[in-house]
């Protein structure tokens, strides 16, 4: 996945813990070989290149796409798994240091829209042969959840998997109410939360940007414009062990208004989000339990979260 993976296991049996960690890493490698858009041999890349309107797909690829489409519909396309052509165009533009010609942008935008693809039984169906998928905003979260499941299957329920800015937390470590996650604010003060049997994902922020013609564009592409976002919040989403947590982070980071954040989260009642904009952070719909003040042991490290 091209990112740092950290696995923490609270387990007395060192051999069992090592075996569980190896299994988790193998699962991440397997998913990367299936869902990466950087590997020409991956299932995702083969689908994108095939041009076939109907393709039989693995259960994993169908699962990721279906969850991505759920978030796309709820967010009115702020998150869109068909954004691949615009991401490819923006990567080129960032290197060149200029905006794309209007016609080139219009051509690629015509290929994008979550209504152009669906999961139908064991198949993925697209309405245009040039529709291409991108799981960059959901794949890491999906991988973290699947890796945690592998660790649990090997008898280690007290574990934490961090794949870059995406965390999957299992049962609480011994002697603590949960895993302490430190959220690093961009301009607002940071804070810590305690989670167990939940996923956490942070997206957005302005750490990665490029300036073109006096305008700062973020690294996250807004499917509605085809360009890097110019008004990007930093968002941390906490929710069930589900890939939707990762995708919602991207969708909510692209919300310009608080009422849009609240509306989107109504479709995901078990999720909540910390939204930071212009140095002010607020939780929607409510703030989760804060980390208690007592110091945890070294076997229960704080996991810092930063934007993608």
C-alpha positions in Angstrom: 0.0 0.0 0.0 3.0 2.2 0.0 2.5 3.4 3.6 3.7 2.5 7.1 1.9 -0.3 8.9 2.0 -0.6 12.7 0.6 -3.5 14.6 0.3 -3.6 18.4 -0.8 -6.8 20.2 -1.4 -7.1 23.9 -0.6 -10.9 24.3 1.6 -12.8 26.8 2.4 -15.6 24.2 5.0 -14.0 22.0 4.9 -16.7 19.4 1.2 -16.4 19.1 1.5 -12.6 18.8 4.2 -12.9 16.1 2.2 -15.4 14.1 -0.9 -13.1 14.3 1.1 -10.1 13.2 2.6 -12.0 10.2 -0.9 -13.2 9.2 -2.1 -9.6 9.3 0.7 -8.4 7.1 0.1 -11.2 4.7 -3.5 -10.2 4.5 -2.5 -6.6 3.8 -0.1 -7.7 1.1 -2.8 -9.9 -0.5 -5.3 -7.0 -0.5 -2.7 -4.6 -2.0 -2.1 -7.1 -4.8 -5.8 -7.0 -5.5 -6.9 -3.4 -5.0 -3.8 -1.2 -5.8 -4.0 1.1 -8.8 -0.2 1.3 -8.8 0.2 -2.4 -9.7 -0.6 -3.2 -13.3 -1.2 -6.8 -12.3 -3.8 -6.1 -9.6 -7.4 -7.0 -10.0 -8.4 -3.3 -9.9 -5.9 -2.4 -12.6 -7.1 -5.3 -14.8 -10.7 -4.2 -14.4 -9.9 -0.6 -15.3 -7.9 -1.6 -18.4 -10.3 -4.3 -19.6 -13.1 -2.0 -20.9 -15.6 -4.8 -20.4 -19.0 -3.6 -19.2 -19.6 -6.6 -17.0 -16.7 -8.2 -15.1 -16.8 -11.0 -12.5 -15.0 -9.7 -9.4 -13.6 -11.1 -6.2 -15.7 -10.8 -3.0 -13.2 -8.3 -1.6 -13.4 -6.0 -4.6 -17.2 -6.2 -4.6 -17.3 -5.5 -0.9 -15.1 -2.4 -1.1 -17.0 -1.0 -4.1 -20.4 -1.5 -2.5 -19.3 0.3 0.7 -17.7 3.0 -1.4 -21.0 3.5 -3.3 -22.9 3.7 -0.1 -20.8 6.6 1.0 -20.9 8.2 -2.5 -24.7 8.2 -2.5 -24.9 9.6 1.1 -22.4 12.3 0.3 -23.8 13.4 -3.1 -20.6 12.3 -4.8 -18.1 14.0 -2.5 -16.6 10.6 -2.2 -16.7 8.8 -5.5 -14.9 5.5 -6.4 -15.1 6.3 -10.1 -12.8 9.4 -9.6 -9.7 7.5 -11.1 -9.5 9.5 -14.4 -9.5 12.8 -12.5 -6.9 11.5 -10.0 -4.7 10.5 -12.9 -5.2 13.9 -14.5 -4.5 15.8 -11.3 -1.3 13.8 -10.6 0.0 15.0 -14.0 -1.1 18.5 -13.4 0.6 18.7 -10.0 3.9 17.7 -11.6 3.5 20.1 -14.5 2.5 23.0 -12.2 -0.5 24.2 -14.3 -4.2 23.7 -14.6 -5.6 21.3 -17.2 -7.1 22.6 -20.5 -10.9 22.9 -20.2 -11.5 20.2 -22.8 -9.2 17.7 -21.2 -10.9 18.3 -17.8 -14.4 18.0 -19.4 -13.4 14.7 -21.1 -12.2 13.1 -17.9 -15.2 14.4 -15.9 -17.6 12.7 -18.3 -16.1 9.4 -17.2 -16.7 10.0 -13.5 -20.0 9.5 -11.6 -20.9 6.9 -9.0 -24.1 6.2 -10.9 -22.0 4.7 -13.8 -21.1 1.5 -11.8 -22.8 -1.0 -9.6 -22.4 -4.4 -8.0 -24.7 -7.0 -9.5 -24.4 -10.4 -7.9 -20.8 -11.6 -8.4 -20.2 -9.0 -11.1 -19.3 -5.3 -11.3 -21.2 -3.6 -14.1 -20.2 -0.2 -15.6 -22.2 1.8 -18.1 -19.2 3.1 -20.1 -16.1 1.1 -21.0 -13.8 3.9 -19.9 -15.1 4.1 -16.3 -12.2 3.4 -13.9 -12.2 2.8 -10.2 -10.0 4.2 -7.5 -10.0 2.8 -4.0 -7.4 5.3 -2.6 -9.9 6.8 -0.2 -11.2 3.5 1.2 -8.6 0.8 0.7 -6.3 1.5 3.7 -9.3 1.5 6.1 -10.6 -1.7 4.6 -7.1 -3.2 4.9 -6.8 -2.2 8.6 -10.1 -3.8 9.4 -9.3 -7.0 7.5 -5.9 -7.2 9.1 -7.4 -6.9 12.6 -9.8 -9.7 11.8 -6.9 -12.0 10.9 -5.2 -11.2 14.2 -8.4 -12.0 16.1 -8.8 -15.3 14.2 -5.4 -16.3 15.6 -6.4 -15.8 19.2 -5.2 -12.2 19.8 -8.3 -10.1 20.4 -6.5 -7.2 22.1 -4.8 -5.5 19.1 -4.5 -2.3 17.2 -3.7 -2.0 13.5 -2.6 1.3 12.0 -2.3 1.7 8.2 -1.1 5.3 7.8 -4.0 7.4 9.1 -6.4 4.5 9.4 -6.8 2.6 12.6 -8.7 -0.6 13.5 -8.9 -1.2 17.3 -9.8 -4.5 18.8 -10.6 -5.3 22.4 -9.2 -3.0 25.0 -5.7 -3.8 26.3 -5.4 -5.1 29.8 -5.6 -2.4 32.4 -7.1 0.2 30.2 -10.6 1.2 29.0 -9.4 1.2 25.4 -6.7 2.2 23.0 -5.7 5.8 23.3 -5.6 7.7 20.0 -4.0 11.1 19.8 -5.6 13.4 17.2 -3.1 16.0 16.1 -5.0 19.2 15.2 -3.9 21.2 12.2 -4.3 24.6 13.9 -6.7 23.8 16.7 -5.5 22.1 19.8 -5.0 18.3 19.6 -6.9 15.9 21.8 -7.1 12.2 22.7 -9.9 9.7 22.5 -10.2 6.1 23.8 -11.5 3.5 21.4 -12.2 -0.3 21.4 -13.7 -2.4 18.7 -13.9 0.7 16.5 -12.2 2.1 13.4 -10.7 5.6 13.3 -9.6 7.6 10.2 -8.2 11.1 9.6 -8.4 12.8 6.2 -7.9 16.2 4.7 -6.0 19.1 6.1 -3.6 21.2 4.1 -0.3 19.4 4.8 0.0 18.4 1.1 -0.8 21.1 -1.4 0.4 22.8 -4.6 0.0 26.4 -5.6 -1.1 27.1 -9.2 -1.8 30.6 -10.4 -2.0 31.9 -6.8 -4.5 29.3 -5.6 -3.6 26.5 -3.2 -4.9 23.1 -4.2 -4.9 20.2 -1.8 -3.9 16.6 -2.7 -7.4 15.3 -2.4 -9.3 15.6 -5.7 -12.9 16.9 -5.5 -15.0 14.8 -7.9 -17.3 17.7 -8.3 -14.7 19.9 -9.9 -12.0 17.5 -11.1 -9.3 19.6 -9.3 -7.6 19.4 -6.0 -9.8 20.8 -3.2 -9.4 24.4 -2.3 -11.4 24.4 0.9 -10.5 21.2 2.7 -11.3 20.5 6.4 -9.3 18.1 8.5 -11.7 15.3 9.6 -11.3 12.4 12.0 -14.1 9.8 11.8 -14.8 7.2 14.6 -17.1 4.4 13.9 -17.6 0.6 13.7 -15.0 -1.7 12.2 -16.0 -0.9 8.7 -14.3 0.6 5.6 -17.0 3.4 5.6 -15.0 5.2 8.3 -12.2 5.8 5.9 -14.4 6.9 3.0 -16.5 9.2 5.2 -13.3 11.0 6.2 -12.7 12.0 2.6 -16.4 12.9 2.0 -16.7 15.1 5.1 -13.4 16.8 4.5 -14.9 18.1 1.3 -18.0 19.5 3.0 -18.0 23.3 3.0 -20.9 23.6 5.5 -21.5 22.0 8.9 -25.1 21.2 7.9 -23.8 19.0 5.1 -21.6 17.1 7.6 -24.6 16.5 9.9 -26.8 15.4 7.0 -24.3 12.9 5.7 -23.7 11.4 9.1 -27.4 10.8 9.5 -27.0 7.9 7.0 -24.3 6.5 9.3 -25.7 6.7 12.9 -22.9 4.7 14.5 -20.3 7.2 13.2 -19.1 10.5 14.6 -16.6 13.0 13.3 -14.3 15.7 14.5 -14.2 18.5 11.9 -11.5 21.1 12.1 -11.7 24.2 9.9 -10.0 27.6 10.2 -8.5 26.6 13.6 -11.8 25.5 15.2 -12.7 21.9 15.8 -16.1 20.5 16.6 -17.5 17.0 17.0 -20.6 15.9 15.1 -23.0 14.6 16.3 -21.3 14.3 19.7 -17.9 14.1 21.3 -16.6 10.5 22.1 -15.2 9.6 25.5 -12.0 11.4 26.1 -8.8 9.6 27.2 -8.6 9.5 30.9 -5.8 11.4 32.5 -3.9 8.5 34.1 -0.8 7.4 32.3 -1.1 4.1 30.4 1.7 1.5 30.4 4.3 1.3 27.7 2.5 -1.7 26.2 -0.4 0.6 25.3 1.1 3.3 23.1 -0.7 6.4 22.0 -1.3 6.2 18.2 -1.1 9.6 16.5 -3.4 10.4 13.7 -2.7 12.8 10.9 -4.5 13.6 7.7 -4.0 11.5 4.5 
